[in-house]
């Protein structure tokens, strides 16, 4: 009708370059503790982000889904005594900290000032950290204490990621990740349990979601424009019993080169008069 609007749909080539895509998520993991849960993202342009903590919020939940604690990721590690120096004493005032690598030093002046640096030094030697509870750096960071405190808990995680507008993936896995060549691997030092049920009532494994994203632009009759996306999803499950697949939830997304535009339009007055004349004869 003349007073109403019609919507015109067009398919055009998406010529945008250098844009980013915001991904919002809110996911519940009923059998994985917040300390073990990590978020990683990478794309075909080569950009990789591991153990993302910015704009990520976690809620510790009990077996009944009741919230125990809410914290921003990376916040809340317990405070313990002063760091242990490489020479054996505790860090004194105005003294430079140099932590021990516990025998994995490659030079006399090498320092390991974090649990991760000790782990990296051991990894370069090909050693396993069998006495993790004796590593001062790990104890100070409270990692293993948090693991004990959160045993049997679940985690509700929400937040947002800013990714390049190219094909890529982001995933939720148990334990800190590390990468060799182009492969994602799970850290066996941190990932100590194989029985996590990532989706309640099902077996452990790799849950894969393949998302096809179509850029969409909607322009209303007043000229206001909304930039959005449409998407379709295909899911797939791979059991981790064979040991070939890392348990976790993986989202693989691909951006369509074709953009859909919706434009609201009023019927022009000339078109209206032409229709009236055609009806009257």
Backbone as CSV, one residue per row, in Angstrom:
resi,resn,N_x,N_y,N_z,CA_x,CA_y,CA_z,C_x,C_y,C_z
1,UNK,0.840,-1.192,0.000,0.000,0.000,0.000,0.876,1.243,0.000
2,UNK,0.230,2.390,-0.319,0.994,3.640,-0.406,1.534,4.065,0.961
3,UNK,0.756,3.839,2.020,1.186,4.247,3.362,2.130,3.236,4.001
4,UNK,2.163,2.033,3.468,3.033,0.997,4.009,4.423,1.040,3.393
5,UNK,5.239,0.043,3.736,6.593,-0.053,3.194,6.811,-1.428,2.584
6,UNK,7.734,-1.497,1.675,8.161,-2.770,1.104,9.652,-2.934,1.338
7,UNK,10.105,-4.160,1.366,11.520,-4.434,1.616,12.162,-4.998,0.360
8,UNK,13.229,-4.346,-0.065,13.973,-4.782,-1.246,15.213,-5.548,-0.798
9,UNK,15.421,-6.734,-1.331,16.557,-7.572,-0.957,17.541,-7.669,-2.111
10,UNK,18.820,-7.474,-1.815,19.862,-7.573,-2.834,21.025,-8.399,-2.316
11,UNK,21.686,-9.092,-3.223,22.931,-9.790,-2.928,24.054,-9.058,-3.637
12,UNK,25.061,-8.597,-2.867,26.178,-7.853,-3.439,27.488,-8.434,-2.913
13,UNK,28.562,-8.177,-3.626,29.883,-8.620,-3.176,30.329,-7.760,-2.004
14,UNK,30.785,-8.400,-0.942,31.271,-7.683,0.242,32.699,-7.205,-0.021
15,UNK,32.853,-5.904,-0.226,34.172,-5.340,-0.548,34.866,-4.752,0.677
16,UNK,34.314,-4.936,1.870,34.922,-4.373,3.075,36.256,-5.048,3.349
17,UNK,37.208,-4.271,3.866,38.546,-4.779,4.172,38.984,-4.286,5.551
18,UNK,39.722,-5.133,6.246,40.312,-4.722,7.522,39.330,-4.561,8.662
19,UNK,38.125,-5.090,8.525,37.139,-4.953,9.587,37.297,-6.077,10.614
20,UNK,36.697,-5.864,11.766,36.709,-6.885,12.812,35.285,-7.347,13.087
21,UNK,35.196,-8.495,13.716,33.903,-9.089,14.046,33.863,-9.336,15.543
22,UNK,32.816,-8.843,16.200,32.673,-9.088,17.637,31.850,-10.344,17.858
23,UNK,32.406,-11.257,18.638,31.726,-12.515,18.963,31.388,-12.499,20.446
24,UNK,30.106,-12.519,20.768,29.651,-12.598,22.154,29.271,-14.043,22.470
25,UNK,29.594,-14.496,23.659,29.272,-15.871,24.035,28.869,-15.942,25.503
26,UNK,28.083,-16.937,25.818,27.640,-17.211,27.194,27.376,-18.707,27.262
27,UNK,28.329,-19.467,27.818,28.286,-20.925,27.770,28.475,-21.504,29.169
28,UNK,27.735,-22.560,29.474,27.869,-23.265,30.749,28.597,-24.591,30.534
29,UNK,29.622,-24.831,31.373,30.337,-26.103,31.390,30.114,-26.720,32.774
30,UNK,29.168,-27.651,32.905,28.783,-28.134,34.235,29.816,-28.983,34.945
31,UNK,30.843,-29.490,34.222,31.795,-30.409,34.856,33.244,-29.987,34.680
32,UNK,33.484,-28.731,34.323,34.855,-28.245,34.149,35.055,-26.994,34.998
33,UNK,36.077,-26.991,35.840,36.292,-25.857,36.740,36.783,-24.643,35.972
34,UNK,36.542,-23.463,36.533,36.913,-22.209,35.876,38.423,-22.075,35.719
35,UNK,39.191,-22.583,36.669,40.645,-22.468,36.593,41.200,-23.246,35.414
36,UNK,40.617,-24.412,35.118,41.103,-25.226,34.010,40.650,-24.713,32.649
37,UNK,39.557,-23.971,32.619,38.948,-23.582,31.346,39.699,-22.407,30.715
38,UNK,40.133,-22.571,29.461,40.834,-21.502,28.750,40.176,-21.253,27.402
39,UNK,40.393,-20.038,26.878,39.821,-19.624,25.598,40.957,-19.259,24.651
40,UNK,40.934,-19.807,23.438,41.945,-19.527,22.426,41.260,-19.180,21.118
41,UNK,41.937,-18.385,20.291,41.391,-18.023,18.982,42.526,-17.859,17.987
42,UNK,42.291,-18.239,16.741,43.248,-17.983,15.664,42.493,-17.931,14.342
43,UNK,43.110,-17.348,13.320,42.445,-17.236,12.022,43.443,-17.500,10.896
44,UNK,42.944,-17.500,9.642,43.779,-17.865,8.502,44.803,-16.791,8.165
45,UNK,44.673,-15.598,8.733,45.673,-14.557,8.495,46.933,-14.790,9.320
46,UNK,46.890,-15.787,10.233,48.054,-16.101,11.061,48.005,-15.500,12.448
47,UNK,46.977,-14.727,12.741,46.870,-14.108,14.066,46.362,-15.132,15.070
48,UNK,47.076,-15.252,16.194,46.731,-16.242,17.215,46.650,-15.569,18.580
49,UNK,45.664,-15.951,19.354,45.506,-15.455,20.725,45.234,-16.667,21.612
50,UNK,46.105,-16.867,22.601,46.002,-18.045,23.468,45.756,-17.626,24.909
51,UNK,44.949,-18.412,25.603,44.602,-18.132,27.003,44.096,-16.701,27.160
52,UNK,43.093,-16.351,26.371,42.536,-14.997,26.374,41.868,-14.721,27.713
53,UNK,42.155,-13.551,28.285,41.549,-13.166,29.557,40.806,-11.838,29.473
54,UNK,41.105,-11.027,28.453,40.473,-9.703,28.352,38.992,-9.839,27.995
55,UNK,38.142,-9.152,28.745,36.689,-9.170,28.527,36.095,-10.570,28.669
56,UNK,36.733,-11.413,29.486,36.216,-12.750,29.760,35.831,-12.823,31.242
57,UNK,34.629,-13.276,31.520,34.158,-13.385,32.897,33.715,-14.813,33.178
58,UNK,34.088,-15.308,34.352,33.763,-16.679,34.726,32.959,-16.700,36.015
59,UNK,31.997,-17.632,36.076,31.217,-17.859,37.290,31.416,-19.302,37.733
60,UNK,31.938,-19.478,38.924,32.035,-20.818,39.486,30.636,-21.276,39.893
61,UNK,30.259,-22.474,39.470,28.930,-22.990,39.810,29.072,-24.375,40.419
62,UNK,28.157,-24.709,41.310,28.191,-26.031,41.934,27.442,-27.039,41.066
63,UNK,27.291,-28.256,41.579,26.678,-29.339,40.800,25.218,-29.053,40.460
64,UNK,24.588,-28.132,41.195,23.183,-27.795,40.959,23.033,-26.515,40.127
65,UNK,24.153,-25.979,39.650,24.095,-24.774,38.827,24.044,-23.476,39.610
66,UNK,24.198,-23.548,40.947,24.160,-22.349,41.772,25.510,-21.639,41.720
67,UNK,25.487,-20.319,41.537,26.715,-19.536,41.409,27.442,-19.462,42.744
68,UNK,28.742,-19.815,42.722,29.580,-19.758,43.923,30.371,-18.456,43.960
69,UNK,30.936,-18.070,42.812,31.782,-16.876,42.748,31.799,-16.359,41.315
70,UNK,31.844,-15.039,41.179,31.981,-14.405,39.867,33.292,-13.638,39.854
71,UNK,34.103,-13.834,38.807,35.360,-13.109,38.722,35.743,-12.892,37.269
72,UNK,36.466,-11.799,37.034,37.038,-11.583,35.714,38.241,-12.501,35.588
73,UNK,38.408,-13.115,34.431,39.485,-14.080,34.258,40.838,-13.424,34.525
74,UNK,41.689,-14.131,35.264,43.004,-13.598,35.598,43.030,-12.885,36.933
75,UNK,41.849,-12.764,37.586,41.764,-12.062,38.860,41.373,-13.045,39.955
76,UNK,41.988,-12.922,41.123,41.561,-13.721,42.254,42.560,-14.736,42.749
77,UNK,43.788,-14.742,42.208,44.803,-15.684,42.689,45.162,-15.357,44.132
78,UNK,45.267,-16.340,44.990,45.553,-16.083,46.398,46.960,-15.532,46.609
79,UNK,47.122,-14.745,47.673,48.427,-14.180,48.032,49.126,-15.108,49.016
80,UNK,50.413,-15.391,48.760,51.182,-16.209,49.698,52.496,-15.503,49.980
81,UNK,53.438,-16.171,50.626,54.654,-15.527,51.090,55.546,-15.061,49.942
82,UNK,56.562,-14.290,50.289,57.464,-13.695,49.302,58.124,-14.749,48.427
83,UNK,58.429,-14.396,47.160,59.003,-15.365,46.211,60.322,-15.953,46.695
84,UNK,60.553,-17.207,46.307,61.788,-17.900,46.635,62.830,-17.609,45.559
85,UNK,64.011,-17.113,45.987,65.075,-16.805,45.049,65.798,-18.075,44.570
86,UNK,66.524,-17.931,43.479,67.261,-19.059,42.920,68.301,-19.592,43.906
87,UNK,68.889,-18.702,44.705,69.911,-19.129,45.666,69.313,-19.777,46.911
88,UNK,67.976,-19.777,47.049,67.332,-20.494,48.142,66.645,-19.619,49.158
89,UNK,67.011,-18.337,49.259,66.375,-17.445,50.222,65.159,-16.760,49.627
90,UNK,64.384,-16.122,50.506,63.218,-15.368,50.072,63.624,-13.973,49.581
91,UNK,62.839,-13.433,48.681,63.117,-12.113,48.104,63.079,-11.046,49.181
92,UNK,64.177,-10.287,49.286,64.279,-9.223,50.272,63.976,-7.876,49.619
93,UNK,63.777,-6.867,50.467,63.453,-5.524,49.988,64.588,-4.983,49.110
94,UNK,64.215,-4.370,47.980,65.156,-3.782,47.009,66.042,-4.821,46.321
95,UNK,65.699,-6.086,46.417,66.459,-7.149,45.765,65.752,-7.564,44.472
96,UNK,66.535,-7.797,43.421,65.966,-8.229,42.144,65.595,-9.702,42.204
97,UNK,64.382,-9.985,41.767,63.903,-11.370,41.826,64.465,-12.195,40.672
98,UNK,64.969,-13.390,41.010,65.432,-14.356,40.012,65.085,-15.744,40.531
99,UNK,63.973,-16.297,39.991,63.493,-17.580,40.474,64.255,-18.755,39.883
100,UNK,64.240,-19.859,40.603,64.931,-21.066,40.168,64.162,-21.750,39.039
101,UNK,64.927,-22.373,38.122,64.331,-23.212,37.072,64.364,-24.682,37.477
102,UNK,64.766,-24.955,38.706,64.766,-26.292,39.282,65.531,-27.297,38.427
103,UNK,66.752,-26.898,38.062,67.646,-27.787,37.341,67.529,-27.734,35.833
104,UNK,66.568,-26.950,35.303,66.366,-26.902,33.852,67.023,-25.683,33.218
105,UNK,67.879,-24.996,33.977,68.549,-23.816,33.431,69.449,-24.199,32.262
106,UNK,69.492,-23.356,31.252,70.407,-23.547,30.127,71.637,-22.665,30.246
107,UNK,71.625,-21.736,31.215,72.787,-20.886,31.479,72.809,-20.534,32.958
108,UNK,73.955,-20.067,33.428,74.101,-19.781,34.856,73.246,-18.615,35.317
109,UNK,72.917,-17.703,34.403,72.154,-16.512,34.807,70.674,-16.599,34.409
110,UNK,70.197,-17.761,34.001,68.796,-17.896,33.601,67.892,-17.864,34.823
111,UNK,66.783,-17.134,34.708,65.795,-17.046,35.783,64.449,-17.559,35.278
112,UNK,63.710,-18.190,36.165,62.335,-18.603,35.878,61.439,-17.946,36.918
113,UNK,60.776,-16.866,36.516,60.028,-16.055,37.478,58.541,-16.362,37.514
114,UNK,58.103,-17.359,36.795,56.689,-17.738,36.821,56.579,-19.245,36.634
115,UNK,55.421,-19.760,36.974,55.163,-21.201,36.801,55.281,-21.582,35.330
116,UNK,54.816,-20.705,34.469,54.883,-20.976,33.032,56.330,-21.026,32.535
117,UNK,57.193,-20.145,33.071,58.594,-20.152,32.661,59.307,-21.415,33.130
118,UNK,58.963,-21.909,34.309,59.533,-23.183,34.771,59.079,-24.314,33.849
119,UNK,57.794,-24.291,33.523,57.257,-25.315,32.618,57.951,-25.272,31.267
120,UNK,58.153,-24.042,30.717,58.808,-23.909,29.420,60.240,-24.431,29.467
121,UNK,60.952,-24.146,30.584,62.330,-24.624,30.730,62.365,-26.152,30.773
122,UNK,61.416,-26.755,31.496,61.339,-28.210,31.553,61.005,-28.791,30.186
123,UNK,60.110,-28.130,29.477,59.695,-28.617,28.162,60.871,-28.614,27.181
124,UNK,61.712,-27.573,27.251,62.878,-27.501,26.365,63.874,-28.625,26.670
125,UNK,63.909,-29.047,27.938,64.778,-30.153,28.327,64.157,-31.516,28.028
126,UNK,62.853,-31.487,27.727,62.159,-32.755,27.508,61.775,-33.432,28.806
127,UNK,61.695,-32.652,29.894,61.369,-33.201,31.200,59.885,-33.008,31.507
128,UNK,59.384,-33.781,32.460,58.016,-33.639,32.955,58.063,-33.067,34.369
129,UNK,57.123,-32.160,34.672,57.051,-31.570,36.008,56.271,-32.519,36.912
130,UNK,56.966,-33.490,37.495,56.297,-34.509,38.302,55.981,-34.021,39.715
131,UNK,56.740,-33.021,40.201,56.509,-32.500,41.558,56.047,-31.048,41.477
132,UNK,54.898,-30.844,40.847,54.405,-29.487,40.609,54.101,-28.743,41.907
133,UNK,53.684,-29.508,42.945,53.348,-28.853,44.211,54.594,-28.340,44.933
134,UNK,55.802,-28.727,44.454,57.036,-28.233,45.062,57.613,-27.035,44.311
135,UNK,56.981,-26.625,43.225,57.434,-25.474,42.440,56.908,-24.208,43.094
136,UNK,57.808,-23.393,43.612,57.406,-22.201,44.356,56.575,-21.258,43.504
137,UNK,56.964,-21.081,42.243,56.247,-20.153,41.372,54.795,-20.594,41.188
138,UNK,54.590,-21.899,41.025,53.230,-22.417,40.843,52.415,-22.257,42.120
139,UNK,53.074,-22.501,43.253,52.386,-22.359,44.530,51.975,-20.917,44.772
140,UNK,52.881,-19.989,44.439,52.573,-18.576,44.638,51.414,-18.115,43.767
141,UNK,51.379,-18.600,42.595,50.293,-18.198,41.703,48.964,-18.860,42.080
142,UNK,49.045,-19.779,43.012,47.831,-20.363,43.564,47.097,-21.280,42.622
143,UNK,47.763,-21.699,41.569,47.071,-22.476,40.552,46.552,-23.805,41.093
144,UNK,47.428,-24.543,41.722,47.031,-25.870,42.164,46.087,-25.817,43.361
145,UNK,46.228,-24.760,44.168,45.268,-24.594,45.266,43.873,-24.338,44.705
146,UNK,43.811,-23.512,43.652,42.516,-23.240,43.040,41.932,-24.499,42.418
147,UNK,42.802,-25.355,41.851,42.305,-26.611,41.283,41.654,-27.470,42.360
148,UNK,42.299,-27.540,43.531,41.750,-28.333,44.626,40.447,-27.725,45.132
149,UNK,40.422,-26.397,45.262,39.224,-25.719,45.763,38.035,-25.899,44.819
150,UNK,38.315,-25.997,43.524,37.240,-26.049,42.532,36.937,-27.465,42.053
151,UNK,37.490,-28.457,42.708,37.247,-29.842,42.286,35.757,-30.169,42.365
152,UNK,35.205,-30.719,41.292,33.798,-31.081,41.239,32.878,-29.952,40.830
153,UNK,33.426,-28.765,40.587,32.612,-27.614,40.196,32.483,-27.518,38.681
154,UNK,31.570,-26.652,38.256,31.428,-26.304,36.853,31.754,-24.836,36.660
155,UNK,31.606,-24.362,35.437,31.945,-22.968,35.144,30.988,-22.416,34.095
156,UNK,30.484,-21.238,34.380,29.691,-20.489,33.402,30.569,-19.343,32.918
157,UNK,30.861,-19.311,31.628,31.786,-18.314,31.087,31.070,-17.448,30.054
158,UNK,31.264,-16.146,30.152,30.681,-15.245,29.162,31.650,-14.106,28.887
159,UNK,31.474,-13.475,27.759,32.352,-12.373,27.378,32.268,-12.136,25.883
160,UNK,33.295,-11.502,25.346,33.307,-11.189,23.917,34.723,-11.251,23.376
161,UNK,34.831,-11.546,22.095,36.107,-11.585,21.383,36.020,-10.656,20.179
162,UNK,37.102,-9.948,19.900,37.219,-9.154,18.680,38.154,-9.899,17.741
163,UNK,37.632,-10.399,16.630,38.440,-11.180,15.693,38.439,-10.515,14.319
164,UNK,39.441,-10.830,13.520,39.481,-10.325,12.155,38.332,-10.916,11.350
165,UNK,37.849,-10.142,10.389,36.717,-10.591,9.581,37.203,-11.522,8.477
166,UNK,37.832,-12.606,8.883,38.296,-13.665,7.981,37.982,-14.993,8.654
167,UNK,38.113,-16.081,7.903,37.830,-17.401,8.465,38.781,-17.705,9.621
168,UNK,38.265,-18.360,10.644,39.093,-18.698,11.794,38.329,-19.589,12.750
169,UNK,38.817,-19.676,13.975,38.125,-20.467,14.985,38.466,-19.955,16.371
170,UNK,37.577,-20.217,17.303,37.876,-20.003,18.718,37.376,-21.232,19.458
171,UNK,38.017,-21.539,20.573,37.676,-22.781,21.252,37.869,-22.671,22.758
172,UNK,37.149,-23.503,23.459,37.216,-23.616,24.906,37.787,-24.998,25.210
173,UNK,38.926,-25.018,25.894,39.577,-26.284,26.202,40.024,-26.291,27.651
174,UNK,40.349,-27.470,28.141,40.722,-27.629,29.535,42.232,-27.567,29.688
175,UNK,42.727,-26.532,30.377,44.158,-26.373,30.595,44.751,-25.353,29.658
176,UNK,45.921,-24.833,30.023,46.609,-23.861,29.179,47.080,-24.539,27.908
177,UNK,46.914,-23.836,26.793,47.299,-24.415,25.512,48.708,-23.990,25.140
178,UNK,49.349,-24.805,24.315,50.599,-24.387,23.701,50.579,-24.860,22.267
179,UNK,51.393,-24.271,21.424,51.319,-24.538,20.005,52.691,-24.881,19.454
180,UNK,52.714,-25.913,18.621,53.921,-26.279,17.905,53.546,-26.365,16.439
181,UNK,54.362,-25.775,15.571,54.031,-25.565,14.156,52.680,-24.882,14.107
182,UNK,51.692,-25.472,13.398,50.378,-24.856,13.299,49.311,-25.654,14.036
183,UNK,49.728,-26.545,14.923,48.766,-27.432,15.571,48.451,-26.954,16.976
184,UNK,47.182,-27.079,17.360,46.760,-26.790,18.731,46.964,-28.044,19.563
185,UNK,47.647,-27.890,20.687,47.879,-29.024,21.584,47.436,-28.634,22.977
186,UNK,47.029,-29.609,23.751,46.639,-29.346,25.121,47.788,-29.709,26.049
187,UNK,48.032,-28.873,27.037,49.156,-29.071,27.931,48.898,-30.251,28.855
188,UNK,49.639,-31.347,28.742,49.384,-32.515,29.582,49.722,-32.280,31.042
189,UNK,50.518,-31.249,31.337,50.862,-30.947,32.726,49.660,-30.398,33.463
190,UNK,48.862,-29.606,32.746,47.689,-29.006,33.362,46.473,-29.903,33.209
191,UNK,46.325,-30.491,32.023,45.146,-31.299,31.767,45.359,-32.683,32.349
192,UNK,44.909,-32.900,33.554,45.202,-34.143,34.255,44.037,-35.123,34.244
193,UNK,42.843,-34.641,33.819,41.679,-35.509,33.862,41.135,-35.709,32.463
194,UNK,40.750,-36.936,32.155,40.217,-37.267,30.836,38.708,-37.489,30.877
195,UNK,38.096,-37.306,32.050,36.697,-37.700,32.177,35.755,-36.510,32.204
196,UNK,36.197,-35.326,31.738,35.324,-34.165,31.756,34.192,-34.333,30.755
197,UNK,32.971,-34.086,31.207,31.820,-34.079,30.310,31.555,-32.645,29.896
198,UNK,31.913,-32.314,28.673,31.776,-30.921,28.237,30.317,-30.539,28.050
199,UNK,29.493,-31.475,27.649,28.058,-31.239,27.585,27.411,-32.259,28.501
200,UNK,26.594,-31.766,29.433,26.092,-32.618,30.504,25.365,-33.837,29.950
201,UNK,25.684,-35.011,30.489,25.016,-36.237,30.098,25.640,-36.924,28.899
202,UNK,26.746,-36.404,28.383,27.381,-37.016,27.220,28.829,-37.310,27.532
203,UNK,29.508,-38.006,26.616,30.885,-38.416,26.842,31.857,-37.315,26.471
204,UNK,33.111,-37.467,26.947,34.142,-36.482,26.663,34.566,-36.584,25.213
205,UNK,34.901,-35.453,24.641,35.347,-35.447,23.255,35.412,-34.043,22.700
206,UNK,35.629,-33.938,21.405,35.736,-32.660,20.717,34.380,-32.325,20.078
207,UNK,33.764,-31.280,20.591,32.491,-30.804,20.041,32.798,-29.680,19.054
208,UNK,32.481,-29.910,17.788,32.819,-28.964,16.736,31.554,-28.349,16.161
209,UNK,31.592,-27.023,16.015,30.481,-26.285,15.414,31.035,-25.467,14.236
210,UNK,30.526,-25.747,13.052,30.975,-25.064,11.845,29.931,-23.999,11.489
211,UNK,30.357,-22.751,11.564,29.439,-21.623,11.416,29.716,-20.891,10.102
212,UNK,28.679,-20.742,9.285,28.767,-19.976,8.044,28.104,-18.627,8.297
213,UNK,28.883,-17.546,8.167,28.400,-16.208,8.488,28.180,-15.404,7.209
214,UNK,27.004,-14.781,7.098,26.672,-13.941,5.946,26.492,-12.499,6.427
215,UNK,27.399,-11.574,6.037,27.230,-10.165,6.422,25.895,-9.629,5.919
216,UNK,25.224,-8.874,6.771,23.883,-8.382,6.448,23.756,-6.913,6.843
217,UNK,23.158,-6.126,5.952,22.922,-4.710,6.218,21.437,-4.428,6.059
218,UNK,20.820,-3.833,7.077,19.393,-3.505,7.034,19.233,-1.996,7.146
219,UNK,18.571,-1.397,6.160,18.332,0.043,6.149,16.834,0.289,6.217
220,UNK,16.379,0.997,7.260,14.945,1.242,7.394,14.514,2.441,6.562
221,UNK,13.228,2.704,6.570,12.664,3.730,5.691,13.137,5.130,6.071
222,UNK,13.596,5.319,7.312,14.088,6.623,7.761,15.574,6.814,7.471
223,UNK,16.223,5.810,6.891,17.635,5.915,6.558,18.566,5.339,7.602
224,UNK,18.030,4.840,8.720,18.863,4.220,9.741,19.388,2.871,9.276
225,UNK,20.657,2.610,9.551,21.303,1.398,9.049,21.776,0.522,10.200
226,UNK,21.501,-0.765,10.104,21.957,-1.750,11.084,22.878,-2.731,10.369
227,UNK,24.118,-2.855,10.876,25.081,-3.812,10.329,25.059,-5.055,11.209
228,UNK,24.730,-6.170,10.620,24.589,-7.399,11.389,25.085,-8.581,10.567
229,UNK,24.760,-9.783,11.039,25.158,-11.009,10.336,24.068,-12.057,10.485
230,UNK,23.902,-12.875,9.451,23.094,-14.076,9.538,24.052,-15.271,9.562
231,UNK,23.617,-16.370,10.145,24.527,-17.512,10.190,23.761,-18.822,10.204
232,UNK,24.437,-19.858,9.778,23.927,-21.227,9.872,25.011,-22.069,10.531
233,UNK,24.600,-23.147,11.214,25.537,-23.943,12.011,25.375,-25.431,11.704
234,UNK,26.499,-26.105,11.549,26.542,-27.557,11.455,27.416,-28.075,12.594
235,UNK,26.960,-29.089,13.304,27.729,-29.585,14.451,28.240,-30.997,14.208
236,UNK,29.343,-31.306,14.899,29.970,-32.611,14.745,30.675,-32.968,16.054
237,UNK,30.675,-34.252,16.400,31.313,-34.720,17.635,32.360,-35.779,17.322
238,UNK,33.530,-35.649,17.966,34.586,-36.645,17.843,34.958,-37.121,19.244
239,UNK,34.873,-38.397,19.479,35.178,-38.948,20.793,36.679,-38.847,21.083
240,UNK,37.014,-38.575,22.341,38.417,-38.472,22.739,38.970,-39.792,23.241
241,UNK,38.192,-40.856,23.169,38.650,-42.154,23.682,39.865,-42.670,22.920
242,UNK,39.975,-42.302,21.642,41.121,-42.759,20.852,42.394,-42.001,21.205
243,UNK,42.245,-40.866,21.889,43.403,-40.048,22.246,43.870,-39.126,21.131
244,UNK,43.149,-39.133,19.999,43.557,-38.309,18.855,42.983,-36.903,18.911
245,UNK,41.930,-36.694,19.699,41.243,-35.413,19.694,41.239,-34.801,21.091
246,UNK,41.482,-33.495,21.134,41.513,-32.764,22.396,40.082,-32.499,22.853
247,UNK,39.708,-32.896,24.076,38.365,-32.587,24.561,38.158,-31.078,24.663
248,UNK,37.039,-30.619,24.194,36.743,-29.196,24.234,35.609,-28.852,23.294
249,UNK,35.306,-27.555,23.222,34.259,-27.051,22.343,34.896,-26.084,21.359
250,UNK,34.788,-26.383,20.073,35.460,-25.634,19.021,34.430,-25.024,18.071
251,UNK,34.591,-23.739,17.781,33.732,-23.039,16.829,34.589,-22.604,15.637
252,UNK,34.295,-23.169,14.470,34.993,-22.808,13.239,34.049,-21.930,12.407
253,UNK,34.487,-20.724,12.094,33.604,-19.814,11.361,34.227,-19.414,10.024
254,UNK,33.359,-19.203,9.048,33.780,-18.788,7.715,32.886,-17.634,7.282
255,UNK,33.482,-16.598,6.706,32.748,-15.404,6.302,32.404,-15.481,4.817
256,UNK,31.145,-15.327,4.488,30.724,-15.360,3.088,31.210,-14.098,2.366
257,UNK,31.669,-14.224,1.111,32.074,-13.044,0.333,30.882,-12.256,-0.209
258,UNK,29.684,-12.831,-0.061,28.465,-12.178,-0.533,27.732,-11.542,0.653
259,UNK,27.338,-10.287,0.490,26.623,-9.554,1.533,25.156,-9.400,1.132
260,UNK,24.266,-9.532,2.099,22.834,-9.354,1.863,22.422,-7.983,2.377
261,UNK,21.698,-7.231,1.551,21.194,-5.925,1.979,19.670,-5.930,1.926
262,UNK,19.054,-5.446,2.977,17.604,-5.258,3.049,17.337,-3.763,3.150
263,UNK,16.502,-3.235,2.266,16.211,-1.804,2.257,14.708,-1.585,2.267
264,UNK,14.224,-0.873,3.279,12.807,-0.513,3.345,12.535,0.682,2.445
265,UNK,11.435,0.620,1.704,11.091,1.718,0.800,9.598,2.010,0.846
266,UNK,9.253,3.311,0.687,7.872,3.726,0.484,7.567,3.695,-1.006
267,UNK,6.338,3.444,-1.363,5.919,3.576,-2.752,5.917,5.050,-3.128
268,UNK,6.516,5.392,-4.250,6.566,6.797,-4.673,5.162,7.282,-5.024
269,UNK,4.958,8.613,-4.920,3.639,9.188,-5.222,3.282,8.959,-6.687
270,UNK,4.267,9.066,-7.578,4.018,8.846,-8.999,3.565,7.413,-9.255
271,UNK,4.209,6.473,-8.561,3.819,5.071,-8.690,2.406,4.864,-8.176
272,UNK,2.067,5.536,-7.075,0.726,5.446,-6.500,-0.322,5.971,-7.476
273,UNK,-0.063,7.147,-8.093,-1.009,7.726,-9.049,-1.176,6.816,-10.259
274,UNK,-0.072,6.218,-10.705,-0.134,5.308,-11.850,-1.011,4.106,-11.537
275,UNK,-0.903,3.567,-10.347,-1.739,2.435,-9.927,-3.207,2.817,-9.850
276,UNK,-3.477,4.022,-9.298,-4.860,4.492,-9.208,-5.486,4.638,-10.591
277,UNK,-4.727,5.231,-11.522,-5.224,5.420,-12.885,-5.479,4.077,-13.562
278,UNK,-4.615,3.110,-13.297,-4.791,1.803,-13.899,-6.048,1.119,-13.376
279,UNK,-6.351,1.360,-12.088,-7.550,0.741,-11.497,-8.811,1.433,-12.009
280,UNK,-8.773,2.792,-12.061,-9.959,3.569,-12.496,-10.210,3.337,-13.986
281,UNK,-9.146,3.243,-14.741,-9.275,3.024,-16.179,-9.417,4.337,-16.893
